[in-house]
Amino acid sequence: MPTYLVERVIPPAFDIEDPAVVALHSRWAADAYQATGIVWLGGVATDRGNMFSVVVADGVDAIKRYCASLGIAEAEFKVSAVKAVIGPHVAMARDDPRYRPPRTL
């Protein structure tokens, strides 16, 4: 199944500094994702007022159904297809002959 990045503005009622509010919103998201057949891999909230979630879904229509189930208008979110997964879990071993250390400045 394809992987997507879902971006939206943090709702005014979502106080990301309050662990209880974060837990409540995370439960709502987890339940809504599951109800629409989407696998939520997690997300982040930024200091710029946006939230990003990484999801695995059959397609963008499933993500639109998820957003609609939470009352999020289509103009309030953006979906991007993930083209590659990057991070330490896919990092090349340092003993690989193709490895070269990063430049130092």
C-alpha distances in whole Angstrom, upper triangle without the diagonal:
4,7,10,13,15,19,22,26,27,29,32,32,30,32,30,33,34,32,32,31,28,27,28,25,23,23,23,20,18,20,18,15,15,17,14,11,10,10,13,13,16,18,22,25,27,31,30,29,25,22,19,16,13,10,6,6,6,8,11,13,12,13,16,17,16,19,21,21,23,25,24,24,22,25,24,21,19,15,14,11,11,12,13,14,18,20,22,20,19,23,25,28,31,33,31,33,31,31,34,34,34,37,39,41
4,7,10,13,16,19,23,25,27,30,31,28,31,28,32,32,31,32,30,27,27,27,24,22,23,23,19,18,20,18,15,16,18,15,13,10,11,12,12,15,17,20,23,24,28,27,26,23,20,16,14,11,9,6,6,6,7,9,12,11,12,15,16,16,18,20,21,22,24,22,23,20,22,22,18,16,12,11,7,8,9,11,12,15,18,21,19,18,22,24,27,30,32,30,32,30,30,32,32,32,35,37,38
4,7,10,13,17,20,22,24,27,28,25,27,25,28,29,28,29,27,24,24,25,22,19,21,21,17,16,19,17,14,15,17,15,13,10,9,10,10,12,13,16,19,21,24,24,23,19,17,13,10,7,6,4,6,9,9,10,13,12,11,14,16,15,16,19,20,20,23,20,21,19,21,20,16,14,10,9,6,5,8,9,9,13,15,18,17,16,20,22,26,28,31,29,31,29,28,30,30,29,32,34,36
4,6,10,13,17,18,21,24,25,23,25,23,26,27,26,27,25,22,23,23,20,18,20,19,15,16,18,16,13,15,17,15,14,10,10,10,10,11,11,14,16,18,22,21,20,16,14,10,8,6,5,6,7,10,9,8,12,11,9,12,14,13,14,17,18,18,20,17,18,16,17,16,12,10,7,6,5,5,9,10,11,14,16,19,19,18,21,24,27,30,33,31,33,30,30,31,31,30,32,34,35
4,6,10,13,15,18,21,22,20,22,20,23,24,24,25,23,19,21,21,18,16,19,18,14,15,18,16,14,17,19,16,16,12,12,10,10,10,9,11,13,14,18,17,16,12,10,7,6,5,6,9,10,13,12,10,14,13,10,13,15,14,13,17,18,17,19,16,17,15,16,14,10,8,6,5,6,6,10,11,11,13,15,19,19,19,21,24,28,30,33,31,33,31,29,30,30,28,31,32,33
4,7,10,12,14,18,19,17,19,18,21,22,22,23,20,18,19,19,15,15,17,16,12,14,16,14,12,15,17,15,15,12,12,10,11,11,9,11,12,13,17,15,14,10,8,6,5,6,7,10,11,14,12,10,13,12,8,10,13,11,10,14,15,14,15,12,13,12,12,11,7,6,5,7,9,10,14,15,15,17,19,22,22,22,25,28,31,33,36,35,37,34,33,34,33,31,34,35,35
4,7,9,12,15,17,15,17,16,19,21,21,22,19,17,19,19,15,15,18,17,13,16,18,16,15,18,20,18,19,15,16,13,14,12,10,10,10,11,14,12,11,7,6,5,7,9,11,14,15,18,15,13,15,15,11,12,15,13,11,15,16,15,15,12,13,11,11,9,6,5,6,8,11,12,16,17,17,18,20,23,23,24,26,29,32,34,37,36,38,35,34,34,33,31,33,34,34
4,6,9,12,14,12,15,14,18,19,20,21,17,15,18,18,14,14,17,15,13,16,18,16,15,19,20,18,20,17,18,15,16,14,11,11,10,11,13,11,9,6,5,7,9,12,14,17,17,20,18,15,16,16,12,12,15,13,10,13,15,13,13,9,10,10,9,6,4,6,9,12,15,16,20,21,21,22,23,26,27,27,29,33,36,37,41,39,42,39,37,38,36,34,36,36,36
4,6,9,11,10,12,12,16,17,19,19,16,15,18,17,14,15,18,16,14,18,20,18,18,21,22,21,23,20,21,18,19,16,13,12,9,10,11,9,6,4,6,9,12,15,17,20,21,24,21,18,20,19,16,16,18,16,13,15,17,14,13,10,11,12,11,7,7,10,13,15,18,20,23,24,23,24,25,28,29,30,31,35,38,39,43,42,44,41,39,39,38,35,37,37,36
4,6,8,7,9,9,12,14,15,16,12,11,15,14,11,13,16,14,13,16,18,17,17,21,22,21,23,20,21,17,18,15,12,10,7,9,10,9,6,5,6,9,12,16,17,21,22,25,23,20,22,21,17,17,19,16,13,16,17,13,14,11,13,15,14,10,10,13,15,18,21,21,25,26,24,25,25,28,29,30,32,35,38,39,43,42,45,42,40,40,38,36,37,37,37
4,5,5,8,10,13,14,15,15,12,12,15,13,10,13,15,13,13,17,18,16,18,21,21,21,24,21,22,19,20,17,15,14,11,12,13,12,9,9,9,13,14,18,19,23,23,26,24,22,22,21,18,17,18,16,13,15,15,12,11,10,12,14,14,10,11,15,17,20,23,24,28,29,28,28,29,31,32,33,35,39,41,43,46,46,48,46,44,44,42,40,41,41,41
4,5,7,10,12,13,16,15,12,13,16,14,12,15,18,16,16,20,21,20,21,24,25,25,27,25,25,22,24,21,18,16,13,14,14,13,10,11,12,16,18,22,23,27,27,30,28,25,26,25,22,21,22,20,17,18,18,15,14,13,15,17,16,13,15,18,21,24,27,28,31,32,31,31,31,34,35,36,38,41,44,45,49,48,51,48,46,46,44,41,43,42,42
4,6,9,11,11,13,12,9,11,13,11,10,13,15,13,15,18,19,18,20,23,23,24,26,24,25,22,23,20,18,17,14,15,16,16,12,13,14,17,18,22,23,27,27,30,29,26,26,25,22,21,22,19,17,18,17,14,14,14,16,19,19,15,17,20,22,25,28,29,33,33,32,32,32,34,35,37,38,42,44,46,49,49,52,49,47,47,45,43,45,44,44
4,6,9,9,10,10,7,7,10,9,7,10,13,12,12,15,17,17,18,21,22,22,24,22,22,19,20,17,14,13,10,13,13,14,10,11,11,14,15,19,20,24,25,28,27,25,25,24,20,21,21,18,16,18,17,13,14,14,17,19,19,15,16,19,21,23,26,26,30,30,28,29,28,30,31,33,35,39,41,42,46,45,48,46,44,44,42,40,41,41,41
4,5,6,8,9,6,7,11,11,10,12,15,15,15,18,20,20,21,23,25,25,27,25,24,21,21,18,15,13,10,12,12,14,11,12,12,16,17,21,22,26,27,31,30,28,29,27,24,24,25,21,19,22,21,17,18,17,20,22,22,18,19,21,23,25,28,28,31,31,29,29,29,30,31,34,35,38,40,42,45,45,48,46,43,43,41,39,40,40,39
4,6,7,9,7,6,10,11,10,11,14,14,14,16,19,19,20,22,24,25,26,23,22,19,19,15,12,10,7,9,10,12,10,11,10,13,15,18,20,24,26,29,28,26,28,26,23,24,24,21,19,22,21,18,19,18,21,23,22,18,18,20,22,23,26,25,29,28,26,26,25,27,27,30,31,35,37,38,41,41,44,42,40,40,37,35,37,36,36
4,6,9,8,8,11,13,12,13,16,17,18,19,22,22,23,25,27,28,29,27,25,22,21,18,15,13,10,11,11,14,12,14,14,16,18,21,24,27,29,33,32,30,32,30,26,27,28,25,23,26,25,21,23,22,25,26,26,22,22,24,25,27,29,28,32,31,29,28,26,28,29,32,32,36,38,39,42,42,45,43,41,40,38,36,37,36,36
4,6,5,6,9,10,11,12,14,16,17,18,20,21,22,24,26,27,28,26,25,21,22,18,16,14,13,14,15,17,15,16,15,18,19,22,24,27,29,33,32,31,32,30,27,28,28,24,23,25,24,21,22,22,25,27,27,23,23,25,27,29,31,30,33,33,30,30,28,29,30,33,34,38,39,41,44,44,47,46,43,43,41,39,40,40,40
4,5,5,6,9,10,10,12,14,15,16,18,20,21,22,24,26,27,24,23,19,19,16,15,14,13,15,16,19,17,17,16,18,18,21,22,26,28,31,31,30,31,28,26,27,27,23,23,25,24,20,23,22,26,28,28,24,24,26,26,28,30,29,32,31,29,28,27,28,28,31,32,36,37,39,42,42,46,44,41,42,39,38,40,39,39
4,5,5,6,9,10,11,12,14,15,17,18,20,21,23,25,26,24,23,20,20,17,17,16,15,18,19,21,19,19,17,19,19,22,23,26,28,31,31,30,31,28,25,27,26,23,22,24,22,19,21,22,25,27,28,24,24,26,27,29,31,30,34,33,31,31,29,30,30,34,35,39,40,42,45,45,49,47,44,45,43,41,43,43,43
4,5,5,6,8,10,11,12,14,15,16,18,20,21,23,24,22,22,19,19,16,15,14,13,16,17,19,16,16,14,17,17,20,21,25,26,29,29,27,28,26,23,24,23,20,19,21,19,16,18,18,22,24,24,21,21,23,24,27,29,29,32,32,30,30,29,30,30,33,35,39,40,42,45,45,48,47,44,45,43,41,43,42,43
4,5,5,6,9,10,10,12,14,15,16,18,20,21,22,20,19,15,16,13,12,11,10,13,15,17,14,14,12,14,14,17,18,22,23,27,27,25,26,24,21,22,22,19,18,20,19,16,18,18,21,23,23,20,19,21,22,24,26,25,29,28,26,26,25,26,27,29,31,35,36,38,41,42,45,43,40,41,39,37,39,39,39
4,6,5,6,9,10,10,12,14,15,16,18,20,21,19,18,15,16,13,13,13,13,17,18,21,18,17,15,16,15,18,18,21,23,26,27,26,26,24,21,23,22,19,18,21,19,16,19,19,23,24,25,22,21,23,23,25,27,26,30,29,27,27,26,27,27,30,32,35,37,39,42,42,45,44,41,42,40,39,41,41,42
4,5,5,6,9,10,11,12,14,15,17,19,20,19,18,15,17,15,15,15,15,18,20,21,18,18,15,17,16,19,19,22,23,26,26,25,25,22,20,21,20,17,17,18,16,13,16,17,20,23,24,20,20,23,23,26,27,27,31,31,28,29,29,30,30,32,34,38,40,42,45,45,48,46,44,45,43,42,44,44,45
4,5,5,6,9,10,10,12,14,15,17,18,17,16,13,15,12,12,12,12,15,18,19,15,14,12,14,13,16,16,19,20,23,23,22,22,19,17,18,18,14,13,16,14,11,13,13,17,19,20,17,16,19,20,22,24,24,28,28,26,27,26,28,28,30,33,36,38,40,43,43,46,44,42,43,41,40,42,42,42
4,5,5,6,9,10,10,12,14,15,16,14,13,10,12,9,10,11,12,15,18,19,17,15,12,13,11,13,14,17,18,21,22,21,21,19,16,18,18,14,14,17,15,12,15,15,19,20,22,18,17,19,19,21,22,22,26,25,23,24,24,25,25,27,29,33,35,37,40,40,43,41,39,40,39,37,40,40,41
4,5,5,6,8,10,11,12,14,15,14,13,11,13,12,13,15,15,19,22,23,20,18,15,16,14,16,15,18,18,22,22,22,22,19,17,19,17,14,15,17,14,12,16,16,20,21,23,20,19,21,21,23,24,24,28,28,25,27,26,28,27,29,32,36,37,40,42,42,45,44,42,43,42,41,43,44,44
4,6,5,6,8,10,11,12,14,13,14,12,15,13,14,15,16,19,22,22,19,18,15,15,14,16,15,17,18,20,21,20,19,16,15,16,14,11,11,13,10,8,12,13,17,18,20,17,17,19,19,22,23,24,28,28,26,28,28,30,29,31,34,37,39,42,45,44,47,45,43,45,43,42,45,45,46
4,5,5,6,8,10,11,12,10,11,8,11,10,10,13,14,17,20,21,18,15,12,12,10,12,11,14,14,17,18,17,17,14,12,13,13,9,9,12,10,8,12,12,15,16,18,16,14,16,16,18,20,20,24,24,22,24,24,27,26,28,30,34,36,39,41,41,44,42,40,41,40,39,41,42,43
4,6,5,6,9,10,11,9,9,7,10,9,11,14,16,19,22,23,21,18,15,14,11,12,11,13,14,17,18,17,18,14,13,15,14,10,12,15,12,11,15,15,19,19,22,19,17,19,18,20,20,20,24,24,22,24,24,25,24,26,29,33,35,37,40,39,43,41,39,41,40,39,41,42,43
4,6,5,6,9,10,10,10,10,13,13,15,17,19,22,25,26,23,21,17,17,14,15,13,15,15,17,18,18,18,14,13,15,13,10,12,14,10,10,14,15,19,20,22,20,18,20,19,22,22,23,26,27,25,27,27,29,28,30,33,36,38,41,43,43,46,44,43,44,43,42,45,46,47
4,5,5,6,9,9,10,10,13,13,15,17,18,22,25,25,22,19,16,16,13,14,12,14,13,15,16,15,14,11,10,11,9,6,8,10,7,7,11,12,15,16,19,17,15,17,17,19,20,21,25,26,24,27,27,30,28,30,33,36,39,41,44,43,46,44,43,44,44,42,45,46,47
4,5,5,6,5,7,7,10,11,13,16,18,21,24,24,22,19,15,14,11,11,9,10,9,12,13,13,13,9,8,11,9,6,9,11,9,10,13,13,16,16,19,17,15,16,15,17,17,18,21,22,21,23,24,27,25,26,30,33,35,38,41,39,42,40,39,41,40,39,42,43,44
4,5,5,6,7,8,11,13,15,19,21,24,27,28,25,22,19,17,14,14,11,11,10,13,14,15,15,11,11,14,12,9,12,14,12,13,16,17,19,20,23,21,19,20,18,20,19,20,23,24,22,25,26,28,26,27,31,34,36,39,41,40,43,41,40,42,42,41,44,45,47
4,6,8,10,11,15,16,18,21,23,26,29,29,26,24,20,19,16,17,13,13,12,13,15,15,14,10,11,13,10,8,12,12,9,11,15,16,18,19,22,21,19,20,19,21,21,22,25,26,25,28,29,31,29,31,34,37,39,43,45,44,47,45,44,46,45,44,47,49,50
4,6,9,11,14,16,18,21,22,26,29,28,26,23,20,18,15,15,12,11,9,10,11,12,10,6,8,10,7,6,10,11,9,11,14,14,16,16,20,19,17,18,16,18,18,19,23,24,23,26,28,30,28,29,33,36,38,41,44,42,45,43,42,44,44,43,46,47,48
4,7,10,13,15,17,21,23,26,30,29,27,24,21,19,15,14,10,9,7,8,10,12,11,8,9,12,10,9,13,14,13,15,18,18,19,19,22,21,19,19,16,18,17,18,21,22,21,25,26,28,26,27,30,33,36,39,41,39,42,40,40,42,42,41,44,46,47
4,6,9,12,14,17,20,23,26,26,24,21,17,15,12,10,7,6,5,8,9,10,11,7,8,11,10,8,11,14,13,14,17,16,18,17,20,19,16,16,14,15,14,15,18,19,18,21,22,25,23,24,27,30,33,36,38,37,39,37,37,39,39,38,41,42,43
4,6,9,12,16,18,22,25,26,24,20,17,14,11,9,6,5,7,10,12,13,14,11,10,14,14,11,14,17,16,16,19,18,21,20,23,21,18,17,15,16,15,14,17,17,16,19,20,22,19,21,24,27,30,33,35,34,37,35,34,36,36,35,38,40,41
4,6,8,12,15,18,22,22,20,17,13,11,7,6,5,7,9,12,13,14,15,12,11,14,14,11,13,16,15,15,18,17,19,19,21,19,16,16,14,15,14,14,17,17,15,17,18,20,18,20,23,27,29,32,34,33,36,34,33,35,34,33,36,37,39
4,7,11,14,17,21,21,20,17,14,11,7,5,5,7,11,14,15,16,18,15,14,17,18,15,16,20,19,18,21,20,22,21,23,21,17,17,15,15,14,13,16,15,12,14,14,16,15,17,20,23,25,28,31,30,33,31,30,31,31,30,33,34,35
4,7,11,14,17,18,17,14,11,9,6,6,7,10,13,17,18,17,19,17,14,18,18,15,16,19,19,17,20,18,21,21,22,19,16,16,15,15,16,14,17,17,14,15,15,17,16,18,21,24,26,29,32,31,34,32,30,32,31,29,32,33,34
4,7,10,14,15,13,11,7,5,4,6,9,12,15,19,18,17,20,18,15,17,19,15,15,19,19,17,19,17,19,19,20,17,14,14,13,14,15,14,17,17,14,15,15,17,17,19,21,25,27,29,32,32,35,32,30,31,30,28,31,32,32
4,6,10,11,11,8,6,5,7,9,12,16,18,22,21,20,22,21,17,20,21,18,17,21,21,18,20,18,20,20,20,17,15,15,15,16,17,16,19,18,16,16,16,18,18,20,22,26,28,29,33,32,35,33,31,31,29,27,30,30,30
4,7,8,7,6,4,6,9,12,15,19,21,24,23,21,24,22,19,20,22,19,17,20,21,18,19,17,19,19,19,15,14,15,16,17,19,18,22,21,19,19,19,21,22,24,25,29,31,32,36,36,38,36,33,33,32,29,31,31,31
4,5,6,6,6,8,11,14,18,21,23,27,25,23,26,25,21,22,24,22,20,23,24,21,22,19,21,21,20,16,15,15,17,18,20,19,22,22,20,19,19,21,23,24,25,29,31,32,36,35,38,35,33,32,30,28,29,29,28
4,5,7,9,12,15,18,21,25,27,30,29,27,29,28,24,25,27,25,22,25,26,23,24,21,22,23,21,18,17,18,20,21,23,23,25,25,23,22,22,24,26,27,28,31,33,34,38,38,40,37,35,34,32,29,30,29,28
4,6,9,11,15,18,21,25,26,29,27,25,27,27,23,24,26,24,21,24,25,22,22,19,20,20,18,15,15,16,18,19,22,22,24,24,23,23,23,25,27,28,29,32,35,35,39,38,40,38,35,35,32,29,30,30,29
4,7,10,14,17,20,24,25,28,26,23,25,25,21,21,23,21,18,21,22,19,19,16,17,18,16,13,13,14,17,18,21,22,25,25,24,24,24,26,28,29,30,34,36,37,41,40,43,40,37,37,35,32,34,33,33
4,7,10,14,16,20,21,24,22,20,22,21,17,18,20,18,15,18,20,17,17,14,15,15,14,11,10,11,13,15,18,18,21,22,21,21,21,24,25,27,28,31,34,35,39,38,40,37,35,35,34,31,32,33,32
4,7,10,13,17,18,21,20,18,20,19,15,16,18,15,13,17,18,15,16,13,15,15,15,11,10,11,12,13,16,16,20,20,19,19,19,22,23,24,26,30,32,34,37,36,39,36,34,35,33,31,33,33,33
4,7,10,13,15,19,17,15,18,17,13,15,17,15,13,17,18,16,17,14,16,15,15,12,10,10,10,11,13,12,16,16,15,16,16,19,20,21,23,27,29,31,34,33,36,33,31,32,31,29,31,32,32
4,6,10,12,16,15,14,16,14,11,14,15,12,12,16,16,15,17,14,17,16,17,14,11,11,10,11,12,11,15,15,14,15,16,19,19,20,22,26,28,31,34,33,35,33,31,32,31,30,32,33,34
4,7,10,13,13,13,16,14,11,14,16,13,14,18,18,17,19,17,19,18,19,17,13,12,10,10,10,9,12,12,11,13,14,17,16,17,20,23,26,28,31,30,33,30,29,30,30,28,31,32,33
4,6,10,10,11,13,11,9,12,13,11,13,16,16,16,18,17,18,17,19,17,14,13,10,10,10,9,13,13,12,15,16,19,18,19,22,25,28,31,33,32,34,32,31,33,32,31,34,36,37
4,7,8,10,12,10,9,13,14,12,14,17,17,18,21,19,20,19,21,20,16,15,12,12,10,10,13,13,12,16,17,20,18,19,22,25,28,31,33,31,34,32,31,33,33,32,35,37,39
4,5,7,9,7,7,11,11,10,13,15,15,17,19,18,19,17,20,19,16,15,11,12,10,11,14,16,15,19,21,24,22,22,25,28,31,34,36,34,37,35,34,36,37,36,39,40,42
4,7,8,7,9,11,12,12,15,16,17,19,21,19,20,18,21,21,18,16,13,14,12,13,15,17,18,21,24,27,24,24,28,30,33,36,38,36,38,36,36,38,39,38,41,43,44
4,5,6,7,9,10,11,13,15,16,18,19,17,18,15,18,18,15,13,10,11,9,12,14,17,18,21,24,27,25,25,28,31,34,37,39,37,39,36,36,38,39,37,40,42,43
4,5,5,6,9,10,11,12,14,16,16,14,14,11,14,15,12,10,7,9,9,12,15,17,19,22,24,28,27,26,29,32,35,38,40,38,40,37,37,39,39,37,40,42,42
4,5,5,6,9,10,10,12,15,15,14,13,11,14,15,13,12,10,13,13,16,18,21,22,25,28,31,30,30,33,35,39,41,44,42,44,41,41,42,43,41,44,45,46
4,5,5,6,9,10,11,13,14,13,14,12,16,16,13,13,11,13,13,16,19,21,21,24,26,29,28,28,31,34,37,40,42,41,43,41,40,42,42,41,43,45,46
4,5,5,6,9,10,11,12,11,12,10,13,13,10,10,8,11,12,14,17,19,20,22,24,28,26,27,30,33,36,39,41,39,42,39,38,40,40,38,41,42,43
4,5,5,6,9,10,10,9,9,7,11,11,9,10,9,12,14,17,20,22,23,26,28,31,30,30,33,36,39,42,45,43,45,42,42,43,43,41,43,45,45
4,5,5,6,9,10,10,10,10,14,13,12,13,13,16,17,19,22,25,25,28,30,33,31,32,35,38,41,44,46,45,47,45,44,45,45,44,46,47,48
4,5,5,7,9,9,11,11,14,13,11,13,12,15,16,18,22,23,23,26,27,30,29,30,33,36,39,42,44,43,45,43,42,43,43,41,44,45,46
4,5,5,6,5,7,8,11,9,8,11,11,15,16,19,22,24,24,26,28,31,30,31,34,37,40,42,45,44,46,44,42,44,43,41,43,44,45
4,5,5,5,7,8,11,11,11,13,14,18,19,22,25,27,27,30,31,34,34,34,37,41,43,46,49,47,50,47,46,47,47,45,47,48,48
4,6,8,10,12,15,13,13,16,16,20,21,23,27,28,28,31,32,34,33,35,37,41,44,46,49,48,50,48,47,48,47,46,48,49,50
4,6,9,11,14,12,12,15,16,19,21,23,27,28,28,30,31,33,33,34,37,40,43,45,48,47,50,47,46,47,46,44,47,47,48
4,6,9,11,10,11,15,16,20,22,25,28,30,30,32,33,36,35,36,39,42,45,48,51,49,52,49,48,49,48,46,48,49,49
4,7,8,6,8,11,13,17,19,22,25,27,27,29,30,33,33,34,36,40,43,45,48,47,49,46,45,46,45,43,45,45,45
4,5,5,7,11,13,17,19,22,25,28,28,30,32,35,35,35,38,41,44,46,49,48,50,47,46,47,46,44,45,46,46
4,5,6,8,10,14,16,19,22,25,26,28,30,33,33,33,36,39,42,44,47,46,48,45,44,44,44,42,43,45,44
4,6,8,11,14,17,20,23,26,27,28,30,34,34,34,36,39,43,45,48,46,48,45,44,44,43,41,42,43,43
4,7,10,14,17,20,23,25,25,27,28,32,32,32,34,38,41,43,46,44,47,44,42,43,42,39,41,41,41
4,7,10,13,16,19,21,21,23,25,28,28,29,31,34,37,39,42,41,43,40,39,39,39,36,38,39,39
4,7,10,13,16,18,19,21,23,26,26,27,29,32,35,37,40,38,40,37,36,37,36,34,35,37,37
4,7,9,13,15,16,18,21,24,24,24,26,29,33,35,38,36,38,35,34,35,35,33,35,36,36
4,6,9,12,13,16,18,22,22,21,23,26,30,32,35,32,34,31,31,31,31,30,32,33,34
4,6,9,11,14,17,21,20,19,22,24,28,30,33,30,32,29,29,30,30,29,31,33,34
4,6,7,10,13,17,16,15,18,20,24,26,29,27,29,26,25,27,27,26,28,30,31
4,7,10,13,17,16,14,17,19,22,25,27,24,26,23,23,25,25,24,27,29,30
4,6,10,13,13,11,13,15,19,21,23,21,23,20,20,21,22,21,24,27,28
4,7,10,9,8,11,13,17,19,22,20,22,20,19,21,21,20,23,26,27
4,7,8,6,8,11,14,17,19,18,20,18,16,18,18,17,20,22,24
4,5,6,6,10,13,15,18,17,20,18,16,17,16,16,19,21,23
4,5,5,9,10,12,15,15,18,17,14,16,15,15,18,20,22
4,6,9,11,13,16,15,19,18,16,18,18,18,22,23,26
4,7,9,12,14,13,16,15,13,16,16,17,20,23,25
4,6,9,12,11,14,12,10,12,12,13,17,19,22
4,6,8,7,10,9,7,10,11,13,17,19,22
4,5,5,9,9,7,10,11,14,17,19,23
4,5,8,9,6,8,8,11,15,17,20
4,6,8,7,10,11,14,17,19,23
4,5,5,9,11,14,18,20,24
4,6,8,11,15,17,20,23
4,7,10,13,15,18,22
4,7,9,12,15,19
4,7,9,12,15
4,7,9,12
4,6,10
4,7
4
